[in-house]
Structure formats: structure tokens, C-alpha cells
Amino acid sequence: MELNPLEQALHTARALVMADLAAADVAEADVVSLVEDAVTHRRWWVEQWPEGAEFVAGLVAQDVQDALLERYGRWPLCPACSPEGEPHALDVEPELGPDPHWVCTKAAVAVAPVGALGEVLRR
């Protein structure tokens, strides 16, 4: 059975964010629950605005990032800047658009697409 496009977008968003969490070794059960909460919230959002399905991955990443900040602190920390500087989190750009990336606004560089943070962290 094939998933409808909205459900497929939600499943893809979940998988991309989970890949980034796993790459940073923070995919604990309580963090996975934050991802599920974000997906549930965005399910309603994308049902109301189906044309926004291509934006869901970035929105879920931002939702999880915000939830982690409230509970645990900044995530994901920027791997692009020197360790001597003050640790800072990456941002998701575009805030509402397709093809979301983790971006360091201090260095003005795109670090990795959402879902591919592991490729950067393993270097």
C-alpha cells in the first residue's frame, strides 16, 4: 500500500531529523518523543496546507530544535566554527521553504542538508 504524499512527507521529515539526532548521539527515547510530537503537530499543519508538504522537514527540524533548547540546551552545535569560540547552535534555512539546510549564521555557511548532519560530524 502506497502512502499518500502528505504522510510520505511526514515520514521523510521524521527520518531526516532522526538521522541528525542519531549522528549527534542524542536520539534517546525522550528525544524521540519530541520528534513524534513535532510530527503530530505538523500533520495537522500540512493537512490544512497541503502545498506546504515540501516544507515539513525543515519545520519538524526547527520544532525539535526548539523543544530540545527548552529541555536540554542548544542542538545541533556548530561543527564549522573553532572549538575555542562560544558554542552555538546551527539554524535551519530556509525557515519556510524546500531543501532545508543546517546553517551557521556566524560563519555564514551551509553546514549540511537536514538529514545529512552525520556526514559533517564524522569528518
MDAnalysis code that builds the backbone (N, CA, C; Angstrom):
import MDAnalysis as mda
import numpy as np

u = mda.Universe.empty(369, n_residues=123, atom_resindex=np.repeat(np.arange(123), 3), trajectory=True)
u.add_TopologyAttr("name", ["N", "CA", "C"] * 123)
u.add_TopologyAttr("resid", np.arange(1, 124))
u.add_TopologyAttr("resname", ["MET", "GLU", "LEU", "ASN", "PRO", "LEU", "GLU", "GLN", "ALA", "LEU", "HIS", "THR", "ALA", "ARG", "ALA", "LEU", "VAL", "MET", "ALA", "ASP", "LEU", "ALA", "ALA", "ALA", "ASP", "VAL", "ALA", "GLU", "ALA", "ASP", "VAL", "VAL", "SER", "LEU", "VAL", "GLU", "ASP", "ALA", "VAL", "THR", "HIS", "ARG", "ARG", "TRP", "TRP", "VAL", "GLU", "GLN", "TRP", "PRO", "GLU", "GLY", "ALA", "GLU", "PHE", "VAL", "ALA", "GLY", "LEU", "VAL", "ALA", "GLN", "ASP", "VAL", "GLN", "ASP", "ALA", "LEU", "LEU", "GLU", "ARG", "TYR", "GLY", "ARG", "TRP", "PRO", "LEU", "CYS", "PRO", "ALA", "CYS", "SER", "PRO", "GLU", "GLY", "GLU", "PRO", "HIS", "ALA", "LEU", "ASP", "VAL", "GLU", "PRO", "GLU", "LEU", "GLY", "PRO", "ASP", "PRO", "HIS", "TRP", "VAL", "CYS", "THR", "LYS", "ALA", "ALA", "VAL", "ALA", "VAL", "ALA", "PRO", "VAL", "GLY", "ALA", "LEU", "GLY", "GLU", "VAL", "LEU", "ARG", "ARG"])
u.atoms.positions = np.array([
    [0.839, -1.177, 0.000],
    [0.000, 0.000, 0.000],
    [0.887, 1.244, 0.000],
    [0.573, 2.154, -0.875],
    [1.353, 3.377, -1.026],
    [0.832, 4.459, -0.086],
    [1.768, 5.205, 0.533],
    [1.386, 6.318, 1.393],
    [0.944, 7.504, 0.555],
    [-0.004, 8.278, 1.101],
    [-0.355, 9.496, 0.389],
    [0.804, 10.487, 0.520],
    [0.871, 11.478, -0.347],
    [2.022, 12.403, -0.356],
    [2.229, 13.139, 0.968],
    [1.172, 13.458, 1.677],
    [1.320, 14.162, 2.949],
    [1.960, 13.261, 3.997],
    [1.500, 12.021, 4.068],
    [2.093, 11.071, 5.010],
    [3.539, 10.778, 4.637],
    [3.812, 10.687, 3.336],
    [5.187, 10.448, 2.890],
    [6.089, 11.598, 3.318],
    [5.613, 12.833, 3.190],
    [6.402, 13.994, 3.609],
    [6.683, 13.950, 5.108],
    [5.697, 13.545, 5.895],
    [5.874, 13.449, 7.350],
    [6.863, 12.347, 7.718],
    [6.755, 11.204, 7.055],
    [7.689, 10.098, 7.319],
    [9.114, 10.482, 6.932],
    [9.245, 11.180, 5.821],
    [10.564, 11.633, 5.390],
    [11.138, 12.624, 6.393],
    [10.320, 13.562, 6.846],
    [10.775, 14.550, 7.834],
    [11.244, 13.851, 9.102],
    [10.468, 12.891, 9.583],
    [10.841, 12.139, 10.779],
    [12.189, 11.451, 10.572],
    [12.351, 10.787, 9.440],
    [13.595, 10.053, 9.169],
    [14.800, 10.994, 9.089],
    [14.647, 12.143, 8.456],
    [15.757, 13.087, 8.323],
    [16.183, 13.638, 9.685],
    [15.210, 14.031, 10.488],
    [15.541, 14.576, 11.806],
    [16.124, 13.486, 12.705],
    [15.585, 12.289, 12.635],
    [16.130, 11.189, 13.432],
    [17.574, 10.882, 13.021],
    [17.876, 10.964, 11.739],
    [19.245, 10.728, 11.279],
    [20.194, 11.756, 11.889],
    [19.768, 13.012, 11.936],
    [20.622, 14.046, 12.526],
    [20.779, 13.863, 14.030],
    [19.715, 13.483, 14.697],
    [19.798, 13.226, 16.141],
    [20.718, 12.046, 16.428],
    [20.580, 10.984, 15.647],
    [21.433, 9.805, 15.834],
    [22.892, 10.143, 15.567],
    [23.147, 10.960, 14.557],
    [24.524, 11.339, 14.230],
    [25.181, 12.104, 15.366],
    [24.365, 12.852, 16.110],
    [24.888, 13.630, 17.239],
    [24.767, 12.864, 18.555],
    [24.399, 11.583, 18.489],
    [24.252, 10.723, 19.672],
    [23.282, 11.280, 20.707],
    [22.170, 11.847, 20.249],
    [21.162, 12.355, 21.181],
    [19.779, 11.750, 20.919],
    [19.714, 10.641, 20.217],
    [18.438, 10.024, 19.876],
    [17.944, 9.103, 20.992],
    [17.875, 9.626, 22.192],
    [17.343, 8.876, 23.335],
    [15.820, 8.827, 23.249],
    [15.194, 7.973, 24.032],
    [13.745, 7.779, 23.963],
    [12.966, 9.074, 24.174],
    [13.381, 9.886, 25.151],
    [12.643, 11.122, 25.405],
    [12.803, 12.116, 24.256],
    [13.927, 12.078, 23.571],
    [14.143, 12.948, 22.414],
    [13.323, 12.450, 21.225],
    [13.243, 11.141, 21.065],
    [12.407, 10.576, 20.000],
    [10.951, 10.979, 20.222],
    [10.534, 11.063, 21.466],
    [9.174, 11.518, 21.765],
    [8.959, 12.960, 21.303],
    [9.991, 13.784, 21.403],
    [9.891, 15.162, 20.916],
    [9.695, 15.180, 19.402],
    [10.378, 14.275, 18.713],
    [10.219, 14.174, 17.259],
    [8.784, 13.765, 16.931],
    [8.285, 12.776, 17.641],
    [6.912, 12.320, 17.387],
    [5.898, 13.431, 17.653],
    [6.117, 14.209, 18.710],
    [5.234, 15.347, 19.000],
    [5.266, 16.363, 17.860],
    [6.471, 16.643, 17.356],
    [6.604, 17.604, 16.261],
    [5.908, 17.094, 14.998],
    [6.059, 15.815, 14.703],
    [5.417, 15.243, 13.517],
    [3.900, 15.298, 13.664],
    [3.404, 14.992, 14.845],
    [1.960, 15.055, 15.084],
    [1.441, 16.465, 14.865],
    [2.147, 17.439, 15.406],
    [1.746, 18.835, 15.243],
    [1.776, 19.237, 13.768],
    [2.813, 18.845, 13.053],
    [2.936, 19.223, 11.647],
    [1.982, 18.445, 10.751],
    [1.494, 17.296, 11.212],
    [0.489, 16.562, 10.440],
    [-0.748, 17.441, 10.283],
    [-1.206, 18.028, 11.366],
    [-2.361, 18.925, 11.288],
    [-2.053, 20.091, 10.349],
    [-0.864, 20.666, 10.502],
    [-0.467, 21.830, 9.702],
    [-0.500, 21.498, 8.207],
    [0.094, 20.371, 7.831],
    [0.169, 20.029, 6.411],
    [-1.193, 19.572, 5.872],
    [-2.051, 19.059, 6.722],
    [-3.405, 18.745, 6.275],
    [-4.164, 20.026, 5.933],
    [-3.884, 21.101, 6.660],
    [-4.528, 22.382, 6.395],
    [-3.930, 23.080, 5.168],
    [-2.665, 22.820, 4.898],
    [-1.965, 23.465, 3.787],
    [-1.128, 22.426, 3.038],
    [-1.768, 21.577, 2.236],
    [-1.063, 20.502, 1.541],
    [0.078, 20.987, 0.653],
    [-0.021, 22.205, 0.120],
    [1.042, 22.730, -0.726],
    [2.345, 22.917, 0.060],
    [2.261, 22.927, 1.376],
    [3.445, 23.107, 2.212],
    [4.158, 21.807, 2.558],
    [3.771, 20.706, 1.946],
    [4.377, 19.401, 2.276],
    [5.889, 19.407, 2.100],
    [6.391, 20.119, 1.108],
    [7.843, 20.130, 0.877],
    [8.585, 20.940, 1.942],
    [7.857, 21.639, 2.808],
    [8.468, 22.438, 3.872],
    [8.529, 21.698, 5.210],
    [7.880, 20.544, 5.284],
    [7.701, 19.852, 6.556],
    [9.019, 19.432, 7.200],
    [9.981, 18.983, 6.449],
    [11.247, 18.522, 7.043],
    [11.933, 19.652, 7.808],
    [12.002, 20.817, 7.231],
    [12.613, 21.953, 7.913],
    [11.831, 22.377, 9.136],
    [10.514, 22.324, 9.041],
    [9.673, 22.716, 10.173],
    [9.793, 21.731, 11.332],
    [9.825, 20.445, 11.025],
    [9.993, 19.443, 12.083],
    [11.367, 19.606, 12.730],
    [12.394, 19.841, 11.928],
    [13.741, 20.066, 12.479],
    [13.741, 21.273, 13.424],
    [13.088, 22.353, 13.018],
    [13.012, 23.539, 13.871],
    [12.223, 23.261, 15.147],
    [11.120, 22.522, 15.018],
    [10.303, 22.194, 16.193],
    [11.108, 21.377, 17.204],
    [11.835, 20.392, 16.714],
    [12.645, 19.547, 17.601],
    [13.767, 20.377, 18.219],
    [14.390, 21.211, 17.424],
    [15.447, 22.076, 17.935],
    [14.914, 22.979, 19.056],
    [13.750, 23.566, 18.863],
    [13.145, 24.423, 19.891],
    [12.814, 23.632, 21.157],
    [12.263, 22.441, 20.985],
    [11.920, 21.606, 22.145],
    [13.172, 21.188, 22.910],
    [14.229, 20.849, 22.194],
    [15.490, 20.476, 22.848],
    [16.093, 21.667, 23.595],
    [15.995, 22.856, 23.032],
    [16.520, 24.046, 23.690],
    [15.819, 24.267, 25.026],
    [14.516, 24.095, 25.039],
    [13.748, 24.283, 26.272],
    [14.117, 23.264, 27.342],
    [14.422, 22.037, 26.940],
    [14.662, 20.956, 27.912],
    [16.124, 20.678, 28.208],
    [16.988, 20.774, 27.168],
    [18.359, 20.297, 27.316],
    [19.441, 21.309, 26.945],
    [19.143, 22.205, 26.060],
    [20.150, 23.144, 25.589],
    [20.217, 23.152, 24.075],
    [21.192, 23.851, 23.559],
    [21.325, 24.049, 22.117],
    [21.663, 22.747, 21.391],
    [21.032, 22.581, 20.229],
    [21.296, 21.456, 19.349],
    [20.873, 21.838, 17.943],
    [21.565, 21.423, 16.951],
    [22.894, 20.833, 16.961],
    [23.953, 21.926, 17.099],
    [25.002, 21.597, 17.815],
    [26.086, 22.559, 17.952],
    [26.855, 22.654, 16.638],
    [27.337, 23.845, 16.363],
    [28.015, 24.112, 15.105],
    [29.373, 23.415, 15.046],
    [29.571, 22.544, 14.044],
    [30.880, 21.917, 13.872],
    [31.800, 22.743, 12.967],
    [31.289, 23.823, 12.392],
    [32.061, 24.605, 11.430],
    [32.981, 25.628, 12.089],
    [32.612, 26.073, 13.272],
    [33.401, 27.101, 13.955],
    [34.419, 26.453, 14.891],
    [35.433, 27.199, 15.209],
    [36.510, 26.658, 16.045],
    [35.998, 26.327, 17.443],
    [36.553, 25.286, 18.058],
    [36.125, 24.896, 19.397],
    [36.477, 25.942, 20.467],
    [37.374, 26.873, 20.159],
    [37.756, 27.898, 21.126],
    [36.653, 28.937, 21.308],
    [35.821, 29.118, 20.295],
    [34.736, 30.091, 20.368],
    [33.599, 29.583, 21.232],
    [32.647, 30.445, 21.487],
    [31.485, 30.047, 22.283],
    [30.620, 29.092, 21.460],
    [30.241, 27.958, 22.044],
    [29.396, 27.015, 21.313],
    [28.066, 27.668, 20.925],
    [27.647, 27.413, 19.730],
    [26.372, 27.941, 19.265],
    [25.702, 26.904, 18.373],
    [24.385, 27.012, 18.289],
    [23.610, 26.062, 17.503],
    [23.528, 26.499, 16.051],
    [23.310, 25.530, 15.207],
    [23.024, 25.793, 13.802],
    [21.557, 26.195, 13.671],
    [21.234, 26.876, 12.611],
    [19.850, 27.238, 12.305],
    [19.405, 26.486, 11.063],
    [18.101, 26.342, 10.909],
    [17.543, 25.730, 9.706],
    [17.173, 26.861, 8.750],
    [17.669, 26.747, 7.527],
    [17.301, 27.710, 6.485],
    [16.970, 26.945, 5.224],
    [15.988, 27.369, 4.476],
    [15.115, 28.488, 4.772],
    [14.160, 28.139, 5.905],
    [13.684, 29.161, 6.590],
    [12.764, 28.905, 7.696],
    [11.470, 28.265, 7.208],
    [11.028, 28.642, 6.042],
    [9.835, 28.052, 5.443],
    [10.107, 27.908, 3.950],
    [10.620, 26.750, 3.592],
    [10.944, 26.525, 2.196],
    [11.413, 25.101, 1.976],
    [11.585, 24.739, 0.716],
    [12.063, 23.395, 0.406],
    [13.563, 23.287, 0.622],
    [14.072, 22.066, 0.647],
    [15.502, 21.781, 0.727],
    [16.167, 22.459, 1.935],
    [15.700, 22.136, 3.154],
    [16.259, 22.789, 4.345],
    [17.681, 22.332, 4.647],
    [18.487, 23.265, 5.125],
    [19.882, 23.015, 5.487],
    [20.147, 23.520, 6.897],
    [21.106, 22.868, 7.563],
    [21.650, 23.386, 8.813],
    [22.692, 24.428, 8.425],
    [22.568, 25.616, 8.969],
    [23.411, 26.738, 8.577],
    [24.027, 27.382, 9.818],
    [25.305, 27.723, 9.722],
    [25.966, 28.517, 10.757],
    [25.814, 29.976, 10.356],
    [25.026, 30.715, 11.113],
    [24.824, 32.128, 10.772],
    [26.031, 32.973, 11.159],
    [26.846, 32.512, 12.109],
    [28.060, 33.271, 12.475],
    [29.073, 33.249, 11.348],
    [29.292, 32.084, 10.762],
    [30.264, 31.953, 9.674],
    [29.617, 32.118, 8.301],
    [28.283, 32.206, 8.286],
    [27.525, 32.351, 7.039],
    [27.832, 31.217, 6.065],
    [27.754, 29.962, 6.576],
    [27.979, 28.797, 5.729],
    [26.883, 27.763, 5.950],
    [26.522, 27.098, 4.872],
    [25.625, 25.952, 4.969],
    [26.472, 24.763, 5.394],
    [26.097, 24.126, 6.490],
    [26.891, 23.027, 7.036],
    [26.474, 21.691, 6.429],
    [25.162, 21.454, 6.355],
    [24.672, 20.185, 5.814],
    [23.177, 20.278, 5.578],
    [22.666, 19.513, 4.625],
    [21.212, 19.422, 4.498],
    [20.629, 18.763, 5.753],
    [19.392, 19.096, 6.086],
    [18.728, 18.392, 7.180],
    [18.692, 16.914, 6.804],
    [19.140, 16.088, 7.720],
    [19.217, 14.650, 7.484],
    [20.624, 14.168, 7.166],
    [21.528, 15.080, 6.861],
    [22.897, 14.695, 6.487],
    [23.943, 15.246, 7.433],
    [23.544, 15.595, 8.635],
    [24.479, 16.149, 9.602],
    [25.575, 15.139, 9.950],
    [25.256, 13.866, 9.904],
    [26.233, 12.830, 10.207],
    [27.439, 12.861, 9.298],
    [27.252, 13.237, 8.046],
    [28.360, 13.305, 7.103],
    [29.392, 14.348, 7.550],
    [28.918, 15.425, 8.154],
    [29.804, 16.501, 8.629],
    [30.426, 16.130, 9.960],
    [29.647, 15.526, 10.836],
    [30.145, 15.199, 12.177],
    [31.164, 14.076, 12.166],
    [31.137, 13.212, 11.157],
    [32.087, 12.100, 11.069],
    [33.443, 12.514, 10.515],
    [33.537, 13.707, 9.992],
    [34.811, 14.159, 9.406],
    [35.849, 14.402, 10.454],
])
